[in-house]
Amino acid sequence: MSKPTIVLVHGAWADASSWNAVAAELHSQDFTVLSPPNLLRGVETDAAYISSFVAQRTTGPVVLVGSSMGGWVALHLALRRPDRIAAIVGIAAAPDFTEWGFPDHLKERLAAGETLRREFPDGGSQVTTSAFWSSGQTLRLLESQVAVDCPVRLIHGDRDDAVPPEIAFRLKDRLRSGDVQVTIIKGGGHRLSEPHEICTIQRTVGALLEPSK
């Protein structure tokens, strides 16, 4: 069997550069690493795009590493292509965030077709369209068994203020795979970008790629 390719899937309101530090660490271990731009048009569109990317740019098994919304997309890709996905690593994975991440009054506005914009002190903004939100609502996973059978590793910071650590444990319980591990990083936030956190990600991915003895 050919050596797996690592495909890094970034989350919402981010881009592929958010993987630079992780990719550098994995490259230094002689892994083949690809960081495609995630379209961020909705879970359905994004999963279809990443699936097409994997089909066109890789051969053999693939290890998906998905951050935040990218973890949700990775799960749907594994459901689409179980023959190609050898393992998943979720970094603060955020399945169903369109459900638990919005209060009811905002979900009502999104359901009515509104676009929501949130401004941040640093000048950045977060825009959520009705179409983006609706795509997520139709592809929720945490309400029933998730028919993913490959190994799954979930890494989460206990101070993540965007995706509650509870989501990692809910996902662990819903996954059909019998090979699921949750790692909680003390003091870790949502980005998990500190050197020791990146090291944890690299070690986790590397362990999945070690030849079976």
Contacts in CASP RR format, 6 or more apart in sequence:
PFRMAT RR
TARGET T0000
AUTHOR 0000-0000-0000
METHOD contacts of the structure
MODEL  1
MSKPTIVLVHGAWADASSWNAVAAELHSQDFTVLSPPNLLRGVETDAAYI
SSFVAQRTTGPVVLVGSSMGGWVALHLALRRPDRIAAIVGIAAAPDFTEW
GFPDHLKERLAAGETLRREFPDGGSQVTTSAFWSSGQTLRLLESQVAVDC
PVRLIHGDRDDAVPPEIAFRLKDRLRSGDVQVTIIKGGGHRLSEPHEICT
IQRTVGALLEPSK
1 60 0 8 1.000
1 61 0 8 1.000
2 59 0 8 1.000
2 60 0 8 1.000
2 61 0 8 1.000
3 32 0 8 1.000
3 209 0 8 1.000
4 60 0 8 1.000
4 61 0 8 1.000
4 62 0 8 1.000
4 63 0 8 1.000
4 86 0 8 1.000
4 87 0 8 1.000
4 209 0 8 1.000
5 32 0 8 1.000
5 33 0 8 1.000
5 34 0 8 1.000
5 58 0 8 1.000
5 59 0 8 1.000
5 60 0 8 1.000
5 61 0 8 1.000
5 62 0 8 1.000
5 63 0 8 1.000
6 26 0 8 1.000
6 31 0 8 1.000
6 32 0 8 1.000
6 33 0 8 1.000
6 34 0 8 1.000
6 62 0 8 1.000
6 63 0 8 1.000
6 65 0 8 1.000
6 205 0 8 1.000
6 209 0 8 1.000
7 33 0 8 1.000
7 34 0 8 1.000
7 35 0 8 1.000
7 36 0 8 1.000
7 50 0 8 1.000
7 53 0 8 1.000
7 54 0 8 1.000
7 58 0 8 1.000
7 62 0 8 1.000
7 63 0 8 1.000
7 64 0 8 1.000
7 65 0 8 1.000
8 16 0 8 1.000
8 19 0 8 1.000
8 22 0 8 1.000
8 23 0 8 1.000
8 33 0 8 1.000
8 34 0 8 1.000
8 35 0 8 1.000
8 36 0 8 1.000
8 65 0 8 1.000
8 66 0 8 1.000
8 67 0 8 1.000
9 36 0 8 1.000
9 38 0 8 1.000
9 50 0 8 1.000
9 64 0 8 1.000
9 65 0 8 1.000
9 66 0 8 1.000
9 67 0 8 1.000
9 70 0 8 1.000
9 71 0 8 1.000
9 73 0 8 1.000
9 74 0 8 1.000
9 77 0 8 1.000
10 16 0 8 1.000
10 18 0 8 1.000
10 19 0 8 1.000
10 35 0 8 1.000
10 37 0 8 1.000
10 38 0 8 1.000
10 66 0 8 1.000
10 67 0 8 1.000
10 68 0 8 1.000
10 70 0 8 1.000
11 18 0 8 1.000
11 38 0 8 1.000
11 40 0 8 1.000
11 66 0 8 1.000
11 67 0 8 1.000
11 68 0 8 1.000
11 69 0 8 1.000
11 70 0 8 1.000
11 71 0 8 1.000
11 73 0 8 1.000
11 94 0 8 1.000
12 40 0 8 1.000
12 68 0 8 1.000
12 69 0 8 1.000
12 70 0 8 1.000
13 40 0 8 1.000
13 126 0 8 1.000
14 67 0 8 1.000
14 68 0 8 1.000
15 37 0 8 1.000
16 35 0 8 1.000
16 36 0 8 1.000
16 37 0 8 1.000
16 38 0 8 1.000
18 67 0 8 1.000
18 191 0 8 1.000
19 35 0 8 1.000
19 67 0 8 1.000
21 193 0 8 1.000
21 198 0 8 1.000
22 65 0 8 1.000
22 198 0 8 1.000
22 201 0 8 1.000
22 202 0 8 1.000
23 33 0 8 1.000
23 35 0 8 1.000
25 198 0 8 1.000
25 199 0 8 1.000
25 201 0 8 1.000
25 202 0 8 1.000
26 33 0 8 1.000
26 202 0 8 1.000
26 205 0 8 1.000
26 206 0 8 1.000
27 33 0 8 1.000
29 202 0 8 1.000
29 206 0 8 1.000
31 205 0 8 1.000
31 206 0 8 1.000
31 209 0 8 1.000
34 53 0 8 1.000
34 57 0 8 1.000
34 58 0 8 1.000
36 49 0 8 1.000
36 50 0 8 1.000
36 53 0 8 1.000
36 57 0 8 1.000
38 46 0 8 1.000
38 49 0 8 1.000
38 50 0 8 1.000
38 69 0 8 1.000
38 70 0 8 1.000
38 73 0 8 1.000
39 45 0 8 1.000
39 46 0 8 1.000
39 49 0 8 1.000
40 46 0 8 1.000
40 69 0 8 1.000
40 132 0 8 1.000
41 131 0 8 1.000
41 132 0 8 1.000
41 135 0 8 1.000
42 131 0 8 1.000
42 132 0 8 1.000
42 135 0 8 1.000
42 136 0 8 1.000
43 69 0 8 1.000
43 72 0 8 1.000
43 73 0 8 1.000
43 76 0 8 1.000
43 135 0 8 1.000
43 136 0 8 1.000
43 139 0 8 1.000
44 76 0 8 1.000
44 135 0 8 1.000
44 136 0 8 1.000
44 138 0 8 1.000
44 139 0 8 1.000
45 135 0 8 1.000
46 69 0 8 1.000
46 70 0 8 1.000
46 73 0 8 1.000
47 73 0 8 1.000
47 76 0 8 1.000
47 77 0 8 1.000
47 80 0 8 1.000
47 139 0 8 1.000
50 73 0 8 1.000
50 74 0 8 1.000
50 77 0 8 1.000
51 77 0 8 1.000
51 80 0 8 1.000
51 81 0 8 1.000
54 62 0 8 1.000
54 77 0 8 1.000
54 81 0 8 1.000
54 84 0 8 1.000
55 84 0 8 1.000
58 84 0 8 1.000
60 84 0 8 1.000
61 84 0 8 1.000
61 85 0 8 1.000
61 86 0 8 1.000
62 84 0 8 1.000
62 85 0 8 1.000
62 86 0 8 1.000
63 85 0 8 1.000
63 86 0 8 1.000
63 87 0 8 1.000
63 88 0 8 1.000
63 89 0 8 1.000
63 205 0 8 1.000
63 208 0 8 1.000
63 209 0 8 1.000
64 71 0 8 1.000
64 74 0 8 1.000
64 77 0 8 1.000
64 78 0 8 1.000
64 85 0 8 1.000
64 87 0 8 1.000
64 88 0 8 1.000
64 89 0 8 1.000
65 74 0 8 1.000
65 88 0 8 1.000
65 89 0 8 1.000
65 90 0 8 1.000
65 91 0 8 1.000
65 201 0 8 1.000
65 205 0 8 1.000
66 73 0 8 1.000
66 74 0 8 1.000
66 88 0 8 1.000
66 89 0 8 1.000
66 90 0 8 1.000
66 91 0 8 1.000
66 93 0 8 1.000
67 90 0 8 1.000
67 91 0 8 1.000
67 92 0 8 1.000
67 93 0 8 1.000
68 91 0 8 1.000
68 92 0 8 1.000
68 93 0 8 1.000
68 94 0 8 1.000
68 97 0 8 1.000
68 162 0 8 1.000
68 163 0 8 1.000
68 190 0 8 1.000
69 94 0 8 1.000
69 97 0 8 1.000
70 93 0 8 1.000
70 94 0 8 1.000
71 88 0 8 1.000
71 90 0 8 1.000
71 91 0 8 1.000
71 93 0 8 1.000
71 94 0 8 1.000
71 95 0 8 1.000
72 93 0 8 1.000
72 94 0 8 1.000
72 95 0 8 1.000
72 96 0 8 1.000
72 97 0 8 1.000
72 139 0 8 1.000
72 141 0 8 1.000
74 88 0 8 1.000
74 90 0 8 1.000
74 93 0 8 1.000
75 88 0 8 1.000
75 93 0 8 1.000
75 95 0 8 1.000
75 141 0 8 1.000
75 146 0 8 1.000
75 148 0 8 1.000
76 139 0 8 1.000
76 141 0 8 1.000
77 85 0 8 1.000
78 85 0 8 1.000
78 88 0 8 1.000
78 148 0 8 1.000
78 150 0 8 1.000
79 146 0 8 1.000
79 147 0 8 1.000
79 148 0 8 1.000
82 148 0 8 1.000
82 149 0 8 1.000
82 150 0 8 1.000
85 150 0 8 1.000
86 150 0 8 1.000
86 151 0 8 1.000
86 208 0 8 1.000
87 150 0 8 1.000
87 151 0 8 1.000
87 152 0 8 1.000
87 153 0 8 1.000
87 208 0 8 1.000
88 148 0 8 1.000
88 150 0 8 1.000
88 151 0 8 1.000
88 152 0 8 1.000
88 153 0 8 1.000
89 152 0 8 1.000
89 153 0 8 1.000
89 154 0 8 1.000
89 155 0 8 1.000
89 201 0 8 1.000
89 204 0 8 1.000
89 205 0 8 1.000
89 208 0 8 1.000
90 152 0 8 1.000
90 153 0 8 1.000
90 154 0 8 1.000
90 155 0 8 1.000
91 155 0 8 1.000
91 192 0 8 1.000
91 201 0 8 1.000
92 155 0 8 1.000
92 156 0 8 1.000
92 157 0 8 1.000
92 160 0 8 1.000
92 162 0 8 1.000
92 163 0 8 1.000
92 189 0 8 1.000
92 190 0 8 1.000
92 191 0 8 1.000
92 192 0 8 1.000
93 154 0 8 1.000
93 156 0 8 1.000
93 163 0 8 1.000
93 167 0 8 1.000
93 168 0 8 1.000
93 171 0 8 1.000
94 162 0 8 1.000
94 163 0 8 1.000
94 167 0 8 1.000
95 140 0 8 1.000
95 141 0 8 1.000
95 142 0 8 1.000
95 167 0 8 1.000
95 171 0 8 1.000
96 136 0 8 1.000
96 140 0 8 1.000
96 141 0 8 1.000
96 142 0 8 1.000
96 143 0 8 1.000
96 167 0 8 1.000
97 163 0 8 1.000
98 133 0 8 1.000
98 135 0 8 1.000
98 136 0 8 1.000
98 137 0 8 1.000
98 140 0 8 1.000
99 107 0 8 1.000
99 137 0 8 1.000
99 140 0 8 1.000
99 142 0 8 1.000
100 164 0 8 1.000
100 167 0 8 1.000
102 110 0 8 1.000
102 133 0 8 1.000
106 116 0 8 1.000
107 133 0 8 1.000
109 116 0 8 1.000
110 116 0 8 1.000
110 128 0 8 1.000
110 130 0 8 1.000
110 133 0 8 1.000
110 134 0 8 1.000
111 130 0 8 1.000
111 133 0 8 1.000
111 134 0 8 1.000
112 130 0 8 1.000
113 130 0 8 1.000
114 130 0 8 1.000
115 127 0 8 1.000
115 128 0 8 1.000
115 129 0 8 1.000
115 130 0 8 1.000
116 127 0 8 1.000
116 128 0 8 1.000
117 125 0 8 1.000
117 126 0 8 1.000
117 127 0 8 1.000
117 128 0 8 1.000
118 125 0 8 1.000
118 126 0 8 1.000
118 127 0 8 1.000
118 128 0 8 1.000
119 125 0 8 1.000
120 126 0 8 1.000
141 171 0 8 1.000
141 174 0 8 1.000
142 167 0 8 1.000
142 170 0 8 1.000
142 171 0 8 1.000
142 174 0 8 1.000
144 174 0 8 1.000
145 174 0 8 1.000
145 175 0 8 1.000
145 176 0 8 1.000
146 171 0 8 1.000
146 174 0 8 1.000
146 175 0 8 1.000
146 176 0 8 1.000
147 176 0 8 1.000
148 175 0 8 1.000
148 176 0 8 1.000
148 177 0 8 1.000
149 176 0 8 1.000
149 177 0 8 1.000
149 178 0 8 1.000
150 177 0 8 1.000
150 179 0 8 1.000
151 177 0 8 1.000
151 179 0 8 1.000
151 180 0 8 1.000
151 208 0 8 1.000
152 172 0 8 1.000
152 175 0 8 1.000
152 177 0 8 1.000
152 179 0 8 1.000
152 180 0 8 1.000
152 181 0 8 1.000
153 180 0 8 1.000
153 181 0 8 1.000
153 183 0 8 1.000
153 204 0 8 1.000
153 208 0 8 1.000
154 168 0 8 1.000
154 171 0 8 1.000
154 172 0 8 1.000
154 180 0 8 1.000
154 181 0 8 1.000
154 182 0 8 1.000
154 183 0 8 1.000
155 183 0 8 1.000
155 185 0 8 1.000
155 192 0 8 1.000
155 200 0 8 1.000
155 201 0 8 1.000
155 204 0 8 1.000
156 163 0 8 1.000
156 165 0 8 1.000
156 167 0 8 1.000
156 168 0 8 1.000
156 182 0 8 1.000
156 183 0 8 1.000
156 184 0 8 1.000
156 185 0 8 1.000
157 165 0 8 1.000
157 184 0 8 1.000
157 185 0 8 1.000
157 186 0 8 1.000
157 187 0 8 1.000
157 188 0 8 1.000
157 189 0 8 1.000
157 190 0 8 1.000
157 192 0 8 1.000
158 165 0 8 1.000
158 184 0 8 1.000
158 185 0 8 1.000
158 186 0 8 1.000
158 187 0 8 1.000
158 188 0 8 1.000
158 189 0 8 1.000
159 187 0 8 1.000
159 188 0 8 1.000
159 189 0 8 1.000
160 188 0 8 1.000
160 189 0 8 1.000
160 190 0 8 1.000
161 189 0 8 1.000
161 190 0 8 1.000
162 190 0 8 1.000
163 190 0 8 1.000
165 184 0 8 1.000
168 182 0 8 1.000
168 184 0 8 1.000
169 182 0 8 1.000
172 180 0 8 1.000
172 182 0 8 1.000
183 200 0 8 1.000
183 204 0 8 1.000
185 192 0 8 1.000
185 197 0 8 1.000
185 200 0 8 1.000
188 194 0 8 1.000
188 197 0 8 1.000
192 198 0 8 1.000
192 200 0 8 1.000
192 201 0 8 1.000
END
